C-alpha cells in the first residue's frame, strides 16, 4: 500500500459522494445542471471532504488511537506530515474554487454560504473545535446535506428575488428540512463505535445520552421522523403525492432502528454504524429522484452511487461491507435475542 493510498483511505474519501449528491440534486431541480457547475462541484466537494477529514484525523489523533486503531495505523503509514500537507492543499483548492465560483456567479448569498462551508469545515476540528460541543457537533454534521443543497440551490439561481424565495420556501425548504432532520436524528449512529477514546477526553455524545435515557422508543422516533415529515408535507401540499413512495423505505428504517437500540458488542456497533451510512445514501438516492425526477438526476445518482460503492469497498479505512457485516445487521434487525441482551451504547464522535 502506498502512502497516497493510505492517505485516501484514512480520510474517508467516500464522503465526497454525500456532499455532491444534494448539491447536484439542487442544480438539476432548478434546471441548471450545466457541465461547468457539475465539474466544479465534483472537485470542490472532493477537496472540501479531504480537507475536513484530514484536519479531523490530525486533531483527534489521541482519541482515535483508542477508537479507531486501524484508521490511525493508516495515518501513521501515510505520515502525519503528509496529512498536514493534504489539509493545506485541499483547503487551498477550496479557496481557489470559491474565487472561481464567485467570479462566474457573483452573488452575496453564495459568498456567505461558501464562507460558512469553509468556516464550519475548519472549525469543526481546529480553531473553535466545535466538535467538542456535544450540542453543536451534531448540527454541524448535517452540513453533508443541508449546506451543499443550499449552495447548489443558490448557484442555480440567476438572482434571488421574491418569486425565487417563495418557490424555495414552498418546495426546496421542506426538502431541506426532511434531510436535515434525518441526519440530525440518525447521524449520531456514527458515535456507536467511539466509546473509550471519547470518554478519555471527557466527551459525551448527546445523541447517545438520549438513546440511553429514553430507551428503544427514541430509536423508533429517530428513524420515524423522516416519514412523518414527508407525510405531513404531502398532506399540506408542499410535496407532490409521489413523495409517498419514500414511505416504502420504512421497513429499512425499522431495521436500522432495531440495530441502533440492540447493538451492544463492538462488532454490532460497527455494523450498525455502517448500516446507517448505507441507509443515508439510499435515502439521498430516493429523495433526489422524488425531488428532481429527471434523467439527469438518474445520471448523477448513478455516478455518485458508483463512486460511493467503489470507495467503500476499495478505498476506505474499514474493510468495506463484508458478509460478516451483513450477517450482524440481519441478526440485530431480525433475529431473536434474549430479553435484556440489547443495550443502549455509549459513544463518541467520528
C-alpha positions, 0 to 999 in steps of 0.5 A: 500500500502506498502512502497516497493510498493510505492517505485516501483511505484514512480520510474517508474519501467516500464522503465526497459522494454525500456532499455532491449528491444534494448539491447536484440534486439542487442544480438539476431541480432548478434546471441548471445542471450545466457541465461547468457547475457539475465539474466544479462541484465534483472537485470542490466537494472532493477537496472540501471532504479531504480537507475536513477529514484530514484536519479531523484525523490530525486533531483527534489523533489521541482519541482515535488511537483508542477508537479507531486503531486501524484508521490511525495505523493508516495515518501513521503509514501515510505520515502525519506530515503528509496529512498536514500537507493534504489539509493545506492543499485541499483547503487551498483548492477550496479557496481557489474554487470559491474565487472561481465560483464567485467570479462566474456567479457573483452573488452575496448569498453564495459568498456567505454560504461558501464562507460558512462551508469553509468556516464550519469545515475548519472549525469543526476540528481546529480553531473553535473545535466545535466538535467538542460541543456535544450540542453543536457537533451534531448540527454541524454534521448535517452540513453533508446535506443541508449546506451543499443543497443550499449552495447548489440551490443558490448557484442555480439561481440567476438572482434571488428575488421574491418569486425565487424565495417563495418557490424555495420556501414552498418546495426546496425548504421542506426538502431541506428540512426532511434531510436535515432532520434525518441526519440530525436524528440518525447521524449520531449512529456514527458515535456507536463505535467511539466509546473509550477514546471519547470518554478519555477526553471527557466527551459525551455524545448527546445523541447517545445520552438520549438513546440511553435515557429514553430507551428503544422508543427514541430509536423508533422516533429517530428513524420515524421522523423522516416519514412523518415529515414527508407525510405531513408535507404531502398532506399540506401540499408542499410535496407532490403525492409521489413523495409517498413512495419514500414511505416504502423505505420504512421497513429499512428504517425499522431495521436500522432502528432495531440495530441502533437500540440492540447493538451492544458488542463492538462488532454490532456497533460497527455494523450498525454504524455502517448500516446507517451510512448505507441507509443515508445514501439510499435515502439521498438516492430516493429523495433526489429522484422524488425531488428532481425526477429527471434523467439527469438526476438518474445520471448523477445518482448513478455516478455518485452511487458508483463512486460511493460503492467503489470507495467503500469497498476499495478505498476506505479505512474499514474493510468495506461491507463484508458478509460478516457485516451483513450477517450482524445487521440481519441478526440485530434487525431480525433475529431473536435475542434474549430479553435484556441482551440489547443495550443502549451504547455509549459513544463518541464522535467520528 
